Amino acid sequence: MGFEITKETYAGAIKNITIGKGDGALTVGGQTSYPFYQFEGDMPNKPIIAMEIWDMEPEDWPEAAKAPFKDVLNDPVAWAKKCVDEYNAQAIVLQLKSTDPNDKDASADDAAQTVKKISEAINVPLIVWGSAVPAKDSEVLKKISEVCDGHNLVLGPVEEKNHKTIGAAAMGYGHTIISSSPIDVNLAKQVNILLENLGVSLDKVIVDPTTGGLGYGLEYSYSVMERLIQAAMTQGDDKLQNPMINNLGNEVWKCKEAKQPVDEAPELGDPERRGILMEAVGAVSYLMSGSSILIMRHPESIKLVRSFIDLAYAGGSAMDIGPVTKQLDDVEIDFAALSPEPDLTIAEEAKKAPAKKAAPEKKEAPKPAAAAPKADAKPAPAAEAKPAPAEEAKPEPAAAAADPAAEAKAKADAEEKAKADAEAKAKADAEARAKAEAEAKAKAEAEEKAKVEAKKKALKDAAAEREAEEQAIREKRAAEKEKAAAARASAPKSSVPMTAAKFQKTELERILENLDKVHRRVTE
């Protein structure tokens, strides 16, 4: 019997959403399985990468991020055209940084004119990303919707605070919305429900779960995106079956590690390659968690991620993928000088090291020979007896030669004894542990048995008490019946006069009257 892969069945699917207009329009989403699980379902549309541009010249970008666009950073239209013509951008994301009230606070009219110029200059979908200040975005994105009527822009982020204003404008002028929530599944669903209640079709909504860079931010975002895709696929939640977008480049390149020059953090390697690889690693992570649109900045990062998408989607070899192409001067880092001095001492040699310190004692042996002339200068009979210790010390080399064998034997005996002691201790510990586990298990079983017996006894006592109460009630009712029967038997019998009613009712009237009584009784 051949090997068969266990396949998961899915209750839902991600919606197909088209962005852009005309021949440059793209469709995202549409998958009927987890990301790239094409052995379980269909993935008709590959994820797309949108290149990021700003509506003002960035001031805090590192040199590695500025280098590919250094000639167009002050002209958003030329910047967008360069991304499309030179770097083959699939879509453009315009970050409206100048509209931030805490910075330049550009007007809605200026932003709308910039968006319109860019939209008319390129033939790929345009995504417009506001300042993330709800009140300002309401004003700006509403104006952009009106000025760019029919361009099918993607507008965001739309939050709970401004969903009515932007949602109504996008719906009226035919744009797509990015519903944004702060890394929470329930809040993401709530924003979609609010937009749907407003009248916005969920076929025109893309979900932004809020994107973090590398580290804890990525872990939180990845976890929430997994839960969103699981709710859409396995639970069939139609309020969450929307493609997801990640504003990645803006997050990665503003972190400290992407900006530090080599003199500040030489241990992190080449700053240019470092930022490129950080962005690429984050992009691959979000692709595997279900992202349909990635917003990225550096062309080399995008090249690497496109290669990954193609390989994951259609298979093939990565041998043809070229290395990262640098645009800045290469840097040389002496990692050997930065690394600590290696400790190559072997543990056994370290143990023997104290024994070698006895060697200097041999250097002190010649001292008596040096003192011999002084003994000759004073011809005392007692001086002739002093060389005896020197003659007795002569056998020391032979004794020293015998010491290594004895030392080795003593060491082997000590090691054998230590090994035997360790085995005995391990055996004793294992027996003690097994005994403790057996005692704990027996105690737990006894406690469980006692609990069961106590529960049975409590149930039995409760049943007996309930039976006694019921028997007492039955006896009481029997006594009351006997008393009532005795009272009826002793009561004087009298005839009740029967008089015909003044108005005789038909059978139907009596039935309806009874039904009215029943209905009144039920409603009361």
ChimeraX attribute file (.defattr): number of C-alpha atoms within 10 A of each C-alpha:
attribute: neighborCount
match mode: 1-to-1
recipient: residues
	/A:1	3
	/A:2	4
	/A:3	5
	/A:4	6
	/A:5	8
	/A:6	8
	/A:7	10
	/A:8	13
	/A:9	12
	/A:10	17
	/A:11	14
	/A:12	21
	/A:13	24
	/A:14	23
	/A:15	23
	/A:16	18
	/A:17	18
	/A:18	16
	/A:19	23
	/A:20	23
	/A:21	16
	/A:22	12
	/A:23	8
	/A:24	13
	/A:25	16
	/A:26	17
	/A:27	17
	/A:28	24
	/A:29	26
	/A:30	20
	/A:31	26
	/A:32	22
	/A:33	26
	/A:34	24
	/A:35	21
	/A:36	19
	/A:37	16
	/A:38	16
	/A:39	12
	/A:40	16
	/A:41	18
	/A:42	16
	/A:43	21
	/A:44	14
	/A:45	15
	/A:46	20
	/A:47	24
	/A:48	22
	/A:49	24
	/A:50	27
	/A:51	26
	/A:52	25
	/A:53	26
	/A:54	20
	/A:55	20
	/A:56	16
	/A:57	17
	/A:58	14
	/A:59	7
	/A:60	10
	/A:61	15
	/A:62	18
	/A:63	15
	/A:64	20
	/A:65	20
	/A:66	18
	/A:67	16
	/A:68	20
	/A:69	16
	/A:70	12
	/A:71	12
	/A:72	16
	/A:73	20
	/A:74	15
	/A:75	14
	/A:76	21
	/A:77	22
	/A:78	17
	/A:79	21
	/A:80	27
	/A:81	19
	/A:82	18
	/A:83	23
	/A:84	18
	/A:85	10
	/A:86	9
	/A:87	16
	/A:88	13
	/A:89	21
	/A:90	18
	/A:91	28
	/A:92	27
	/A:93	24
	/A:94	22
	/A:95	19
	/A:96	22
	/A:97	23
	/A:98	21
	/A:99	24
	/A:100	17
	/A:101	14
	/A:102	10
	/A:103	9
	/A:104	11
	/A:105	13
	/A:106	16
	/A:107	16
	/A:108	19
	/A:109	14
	/A:110	14
	/A:111	20
	/A:112	19
	/A:113	15
	/A:114	17
	/A:115	25
	/A:116	17
	/A:117	13
	/A:118	19
	/A:119	22
	/A:120	13
	/A:121	13
	/A:122	20
	/A:123	19
	/A:124	24
	/A:125	25
	/A:126	28
	/A:127	27
	/A:128	20
	/A:129	22
	/A:130	24
	/A:131	20
	/A:132	18
	/A:133	17
	/A:134	18
	/A:135	13
	/A:136	20
	/A:137	26
	/A:138	25
	/A:139	16
	/A:140	23
	/A:141	26
	/A:142	21
	/A:143	20
	/A:144	25
	/A:145	28
	/A:146	16
	/A:147	16
	/A:148	20
	/A:149	16
	/A:150	15
	/A:151	21
	/A:152	25
	/A:153	25
	/A:154	24
	/A:155	27
	/A:156	25
	/A:157	27
	/A:158	30
	/A:159	27
	/A:160	17
	/A:161	12
	/A:162	17
	/A:163	23
	/A:164	19
	/A:165	16
	/A:166	26
	/A:167	29
	/A:168	17
	/A:169	20
	/A:170	26
	/A:171	17
	/A:172	14
	/A:173	19
	/A:174	19
	/A:175	23
	/A:176	28
	/A:177	30
	/A:178	25
	/A:179	27
	/A:180	24
	/A:181	22
	/A:182	14
	/A:183	20
	/A:184	19
	/A:185	18
	/A:186	12
	/A:187	16
	/A:188	24
	/A:189	19
	/A:190	17
	/A:191	21
	/A:192	27
	/A:193	16
	/A:194	16
	/A:195	23
	/A:196	15
	/A:197	11
	/A:198	14
	/A:199	13
	/A:200	21
	/A:201	15
	/A:202	20
	/A:203	15
	/A:204	21
	/A:205	26
	/A:206	29
	/A:207	28
	/A:208	27
	/A:209	26
	/A:210	25
	/A:211	25
	/A:212	22
	/A:213	23
	/A:214	18
	/A:215	9
	/A:216	10
	/A:217	14
	/A:218	18
	/A:219	16
	/A:220	15
	/A:221	21
	/A:222	25
	/A:223	14
	/A:224	21
	/A:225	26
	/A:226	18
	/A:227	14
	/A:228	25
	/A:229	27
	/A:230	20
	/A:231	19
	/A:232	25
	/A:233	23
	/A:234	16
	/A:235	12
	/A:236	17
	/A:237	17
	/A:238	16
	/A:239	16
	/A:240	28
	/A:241	28
	/A:242	27
	/A:243	25
	/A:244	29
	/A:245	27
	/A:246	25
	/A:247	23
	/A:248	25
	/A:249	27
	/A:250	20
	/A:251	17
	/A:252	25
	/A:253	24
	/A:254	15
	/A:255	13
	/A:256	9
	/A:257	15
	/A:258	23
	/A:259	22
	/A:260	17
	/A:261	17
	/A:262	16
	/A:263	9
	/A:264	9
	/A:265	13
	/A:266	17
	/A:267	13
	/A:268	15
	/A:269	15
	/A:270	17
	/A:271	24
	/A:272	25
	/A:273	19
	/A:274	17
	/A:275	24
	/A:276	25
	/A:277	18
	/A:278	18
	/A:279	27
	/A:280	24
	/A:281	16
	/A:282	22
	/A:283	31
	/A:284	17
	/A:285	15
	/A:286	24
	/A:287	23
	/A:288	15
	/A:289	21
	/A:290	24
	/A:291	27
	/A:292	25
	/A:293	25
	/A:294	26
	/A:295	22
	/A:296	27
	/A:297	26
	/A:298	22
	/A:299	21
	/A:300	20
	/A:301	21
	/A:302	23
	/A:303	17
	/A:304	21
	/A:305	23
	/A:306	19
	/A:307	16
	/A:308	18
	/A:309	17
	/A:310	14
	/A:311	13
	/A:312	16
	/A:313	17
	/A:314	9
	/A:315	10
	/A:316	10
	/A:317	8
	/A:318	11
	/A:319	6
	/A:320	8
	/A:321	11
	/A:322	10
	/A:323	9
	/A:324	15
	/A:325	10
	/A:326	14
	/A:327	12
	/A:328	13
	/A:329	7
	/A:330	11
	/A:331	11
	/A:332	10
	/A:333	15
	/A:334	9
	/A:335	11
	/A:336	8
	/A:337	8
	/A:338	10
	/A:339	9
	/A:340	8
	/A:341	8
	/A:342	6
	/A:343	6
	/A:344	6
	/A:345	8
	/A:346	8
	/A:347	9
	/A:348	8
	/A:349	9
	/A:350	9
	/A:351	9
	/A:352	10
	/A:353	10
	/A:354	9
	/A:355	9
	/A:356	8
	/A:357	9
	/A:358	8
	/A:359	9
	/A:360	9
	/A:361	8
	/A:362	10
	/A:363	8
	/A:364	9
	/A:365	13
	/A:366	10
	/A:367	10
	/A:368	13
	/A:369	12
	/A:370	10
	/A:371	10
	/A:372	14
	/A:373	10
	/A:374	11
	/A:375	17
	/A:376	11
	/A:377	9
	/A:378	10
	/A:379	10
	/A:380	10
	/A:381	9
	/A:382	9
	/A:383	14
	/A:384	12
	/A:385	9
	/A:386	13
	/A:387	14
	/A:388	9
	/A:389	10
	/A:390	14
	/A:391	9
	/A:392	9
	/A:393	11
	/A:394	11
	/A:395	10
	/A:396	11
	/A:397	11
	/A:398	9
	/A:399	10
	/A:400	10
	/A:401	10
	/A:402	11
	/A:403	12
	/A:404	12
	/A:405	11
	/A:406	11
	/A:407	12
	/A:408	11
	/A:409	12
	/A:410	12
	/A:411	13
	/A:412	12
	/A:413	12
	/A:414	12
	/A:415	12
	/A:416	12
	/A:417	12
	/A:418	12
	/A:419	12
	/A:420	12
	/A:421	12
	/A:422	12
	/A:423	12
	/A:424	12
	/A:425	12
	/A:426	12
	/A:427	12
	/A:428	12
	/A:429	12
	/A:430	12
	/A:431	12
	/A:432	12
	/A:433	12
	/A:434	12
	/A:435	12
	/A:436	12
	/A:437	12
	/A:438	12
	/A:439	12
	/A:440	12
	/A:441	12
	/A:442	12
	/A:443	12
	/A:444	12
	/A:445	12
	/A:446	12
	/A:447	12
	/A:448	12
	/A:449	12
	/A:450	12
	/A:451	12
	/A:452	12
	/A:453	12
	/A:454	12
	/A:455	12
	/A:456	12
	/A:457	12
	/A:458	12
	/A:459	12
	/A:460	12
	/A:461	12
	/A:462	12
	/A:463	12
	/A:464	12
	/A:465	12
	/A:466	12
	/A:467	12
	/A:468	12
	/A:469	12
	/A:470	12
	/A:471	12
	/A:472	12
	/A:473	12
	/A:474	12
	/A:475	12
	/A:476	12
	/A:477	12
	/A:478	12
	/A:479	12
	/A:480	12
	/A:481	12
	/A:482	12
	/A:483	12
	/A:484	11
	/A:485	12
	/A:486	11
	/A:487	11
	/A:488	11
	/A:489	10
	/A:490	8
	/A:491	9
	/A:492	7
	/A:493	8
	/A:494	6
	/A:495	5
	/A:496	6
	/A:497	6
	/A:498	6
	/A:499	6
	/A:500	7
	/A:501	7
	/A:502	6
	/A:503	6
	/A:504	9
	/A:505	11
	/A:506	8
	/A:507	9
	/A:508	9
	/A:509	11
	/A:510	12
	/A:511	12
	/A:512	11
	/A:513	13
	/A:514	12
	/A:515	12
	/A:516	12
	/A:517	11
	/A:518	12
	/A:519	11
	/A:520	10
	/A:521	9
	/A:522	8
	/A:523	6
	/A:524	6
